[in-house]
Amino acid sequence: MKILSIFLITIIFAAAAALAQSGRVKTVSSQVPVSDPPDDAVYSETGVYVRRRLYEPENLGKSKKRKNKESDKKRSNALSKSDSADAENDSDPDIITIDSTFVMIPVAVYDRDGLYVPNLKKGNFAIFEDGEEQEIAYFATSEKPFTVVLLLDTSPSTIYRIEEIQEAAKAFVDQLKPEDQVIVIEFDQNVHVLTEATTNRKKIYKAIDKADFGNGTSLYDAIEFVIEKRLSKIEGKKAIVLFTDGVDTTSRGADYYENIDEVEESDVTIYPIYYNTFRETVQRSISADPEGRNTNQALTKGLRAIDYAIGRQYLLELAGSTGGQLFIPENTNDGLRNAFRGIAEELSRQYDLGYYPINEGSPGTRKRIKVRVNRPKLIVRNRDSYVVGDTKR
């Protein structure tokens, strides 16, 4: 029995090592080129994000949200600690919806060393939708303020990293301009708004310090809540900076694929900060059961490497679907600070390109986007597609 337990533990740690990343801060690009351009290419362009489905849960395709939207909205209301703000926002006459015939694409351009490429002009860019070049009707490089949601996973699996997360979140706030707004939200089994959109730094720091732990992990519910109940009512550039291991255990009204569909229809960029909690979870289980009497039982009750692999792929899809990046800051001093610094810089220095599609498409149609820059050997990143909606992109 003891030999079998040791063997299983060895396998688990091997799987954890394979999933974990180490060394310098690493980013996983959301745009995966089909092939690298030749060295003598006269342009750079975005690739195509390749979606990979690691599993097919039985309940996928049987969306409760699609069948009963109103009941799910009531459920989302119950999740928040500050729903009174919703009533105020619902009647706000200044809220403007995006013209359904206009597409706005934020574009980030870097050199091969990861440095931002400034001073590009409208003529340096070309946009293609479903392979057909579009006329650029809007181009801007001004550094506009943005709104970011700091979405903190406070489920039991993240407990050993909370101080690191809080410190890094504050470091991110330090990178912002005075006019940039922050919303702080935590989630365990439920979703809790710790502060609404504000530029008040003291209020933001206080909200970050209030992040506390509970049971369960309703990650999918949290993403749905942020998109529908907060960011859909805010104009301008919007982003979610998400701290999590990607493993959902208690969501009641949303799922993996619903989230991906929803973010594709939104104008929000998502930057997941992925940290692998698998090794620590196994170690805690072993510490609680040093004789190995219940090791096999524990391993069959959720300590599965595949759950973490699915979680990491989910975060890759969130980033890839919105033009963001997945950050993996592990085994480094200051890793999360570096990740935050990069996100803040990107949000404030993107190029904004807008166009009216030659072929609008009907609601629900997926449109593929490629952006080309007429300079070689650059890294170009933007969302690779959007789903045509009734009122917004």
N, C-alpha and C positions, 0 to 999 in steps of 0.2 A: 504493500500500500504506500509506504513511504517512498519507494523507488519510483512508483507511478506518479506520485505527487510532484517529486523533484523533476521528473521528465516533463510533466505538463507545465510546470512553472518555467522551465527552460524555454519551452516553445513560446509561452506568453511573452517573455522578455525579448525573445528574438523578434516576435511580431512587433512589439513596442518599439524596438530599436529601428526596425524597418520603417515604421511610421514617423518616428521622431526625426527632427532635423537638428543639426548642431553647427557650431562655428559662427561665422559672421551672420548679420541680419540677412535673411534671404527673402526675396519676393518672388511670387509665382505669377508670371504675366497672364492676364486674362485673354490675351490675343495670341494664339498659337499659329505661327505661319505654317502653311501647307508645305512650303519649301523655302529655303533661304534664297534671296535674289543673288545673281552673280555679282562678283566684285566690281564689274564695270557697269552695273545698273545705274541709270541716271535718276532714279527715284527710290523712295521708301514708301511702304504702304502697310496698312494693318492686315493681319492674317485673319483666319477664320477660327473662332473658338470651337473646338470639337467637344460636343457633349457626350459624356459616357454615362450610361445607366448601369449602376452596379447591382441593382436589385429591383424587384417589382413587387412591392407590398400588395397584399390582397385588396386593401381598401383604396388604392390609387385608382382614379377614374370614377370614384363614387363620392364625389365631393358633397359634403353636407353644406358647405358654404354656398355652392352654386344653387342648391335646391332650396335653401332656406336662408337667404341673405339677411333678412330682418332679424331673425333670432340670433344669428351670429353677431350682428352689430350690437344687440343688447348684451351679448356675452362679452364682447370687447369693452363695452362701457363699464361692465362690472369689474374688469381687470384693473382699471386705472384708479389711482388714489386722488386724481384731480380732474374728474370728469366735468366739473362745473365750467372749466375753460371751453369745453366743446360747445356748450350752449351759446357762449359768447361768440365763438368763431363761426358757428352756423349762420348767424345773422349778420356777419361782417360784410358791409356793402363794398369793401375794397378788394375782396377776393376776386381774382380774375382767372378764368380758365383758359388754357392754351388752345389756340385755334387748331381744330382737328386737321386742317390742311397744311400746317406748317410744322416742320421737324427741326429741332435744335439739337446739335450734337457737340458736346464739349470734347476737345481733342488735346491730348498731352503728347508732346514731342520731345524726345531726349536723344543725346548722342550715345555711343556705345559705352561710355563711362558713367551713364546715368545722370548726366548733367542736362538741365533744361535748355532747350534751344530757343533763344529769344529772336525778336525782330523778323519773324516770318510775316509775309504779306498775304493778302487774299489770293494773289496770283500764284502763290506757292502751293496752293491746295487744290485738290479735285475730289469730289464726292461721287461715289457710285452706289446706286440702290438697285439691288437685284441685277448687277452687271451693267446698268445703264447710267451714264454720267448725268448728273443733275446740275442745274445752274445754282451757284451759291448766291443767295439773296441777302444774306446777313453775315457779317464778319466782324469780330471784335476781339481785342486783346487786353482791354482795360481790366484792371484787377478789381472785380466787384466783390462785395461782401457775400458770404454764404451762411447757410444754417446747417449745423451738423448735429446729429444725434449720437451721443455716447451711449451705446447699448451694452450694458455690463451683465454678463452671466454670473449670477450669484448662487448657483446650484451647489450642492455639497461637493461635487468633484473639483470645483475651483477654489475651495477654501484655502488651500495652501499658497495661493498666489494673490490673494486679495490686496495685500499691501503693495505688491509690485504693480498690480493693475491700477490701483488708485494713484500711486506716485506717477506712473506713466501718463495716466489720463490728465493729470494736472500739468504735466510737461507739454502735452498736446495743446492744452488751453493757452499755455504760455507762448505758443507759436502763432496764435491768432492775432488778427488785427482788432482794434477796439470795436469796430462795427460788426464783426462776425458774431453770430448768435449760436448758442449751445443749448441743447435739450439733454438732460441726463435721465436715463431710464434704466432700471434694473429688472431682471427677470429670474425667477426660480420656477415654482409651479404656477405663479401668477405674474402679472406684469405691473410694475409700479413706477409711476412718473415721479421723479425726485425733484425736478424743476422743469418748468415750461421754458420756451425759448427766451433767452435773456443774454444781454451783453455784460451783465454784472458779474465780474470775476469772483468776488467774494461769495456770492450766492451759488455760483457754479462749483467752487471748491467745497463749499459746505455740503452741497448735494452729493458730490463724489464721496465725501467722507461718510455719508449716511448709508451707503451701500452695505447691505447686511444679507446674511444667508438664510435660506429657507429650504424646503424640500422640493424635489422634482426639477425638471428642466423643460419649460414650455417655449423652446426656441422658435418653432414655427409660428406659434400664436404671437410671440413678441414681434417678429418681422411683419406679420399681417397688421398688427396693431399700429406699429410705427408708420407704415405706409398709408393705411386708411385713415387713422384717427389723428395723426399729427402732420406729416409732411405733405399730404395731399392738399392741405389748406395753406401752404406757405409758398410764396413766389420765389423766383431766383434760383441760384445754385443750392443744391441740397445733397447731403451725404449722410451715410450711416457708418460709423466706426464701431465694429462689432467685436467684442471680446468673447470667445467661446471655444470649446473643443468640438462644436458642431453636432454633438449627440443630443437628440431630443428624446425625452421619455414621457412627458405628460401633456403635450398639446391636445386640445379637445376639439378644435374647429378648423385647423389648418394643417397642411402636410407639405412635404418636400416639394412636390411638383406644383402645388397651388402657389407656394411662395415664388418659385421661379417664374411661373406665368404672370404673377402680379407685378414683380419687379420689372419684367420686360415691358409692361404697359405703363410703368411709371417713368418719371424723369429724375430718379434718385440714383446716385452712384454709391456702391457699397464697398467698403474696405474691411474685410474680416481680418482680425488679428488672431491667428490660430495658435493654440497651445495644446500640446498633447498631454492629457492627464492620465493616460492609460497606465503607464508605469507606476505612478504614485497610487492609483486606485488598487492595483494588484498588490503593491507593497503594504498598503494599509490592511488589505484582506489577510495577507500572510502574517502580519504583526498581530492581528486579532486572533489568528489561529495557528500558532507556531508549530503545533504538532502535525498540521496538515490533515486533521480529521475531516474538515469540511471543505477542503480545497476544491475537490472535484465538483461539489455542489455549488460552490461560489462561482466557479468558472462557467457553469451551465446557466447561471442566473443573470447573465448580462455582462460579465467581464470578457467581452468578445472583441478581438481585434477588428472584425468586420464592421462592427458598429462605429468604430473610430474611423475606419477607411471610408465608410459611407458619409460620416460627418464631415470629413475633410473634403470629399468630392462635392458635397452640398455647398460648402463655403466657396470652393472653386467656381461652382456654377453661379452663385450669387455675384461674385466678382466679375466673371466672364460675361454675364447677362447684362451688366450695367456699366461696363467699361472701367471697373475698379481693379484692385490688385489684392491678392492674398499675401499677407505678411506672416512669416514664420520666425519670430524672434526667440531663439532658444540658446541656452548655454552661453550667453554673452552678457557682459556688463553693459548696461545702457541699451540693450536691444530694442525694447519697446519705445524708448525715447527716440531712437533713430527712425523707427517705423512711423511714429507720429509726426516727426519733423518732415519726412517725405510726403505724407498725406497732406499736411497743412500747406506745404509749398505747392503741391500739385493743384489743390483746389483753388488756390489764389492765382495760379498762373496758366490756366488752360486757355486754349484758343476756342472761341465759340463760333461754330459754323451753322448757318440755318438755310433751309431750302424748302421750296414747295414741290412735292413729288410730282413727277410727270404722270405717273399712274398712282392714284391715291389708294386704291384697294378698298375692299369692304372690311367692316369691323371684324377683328379676329384674325386677319391675314398677317402672316409674319413677313417682314421685309428685311432683307440682308443689306448691311451697310459696309462699305469699304472706303477708307480715306487714304488718298495718295498725296505725298509731298515730293516736289520735284527736286529733291536733294538726295544723294546716296547715303547709305549706311547710317540711317537714323532709325530710332525706335518710335513708332507711331501707335498710340493706344487710344481707343474709343470703344463705345458699345458697338457690338458687331451686328445688332439687329434691333428691331422694335416690333411690337404687335399693334396693329391699327386699332385704335379705340374710338369710342363715340365722341369723347370730349377732350382727350389728351393723348400725348405720346408718352 
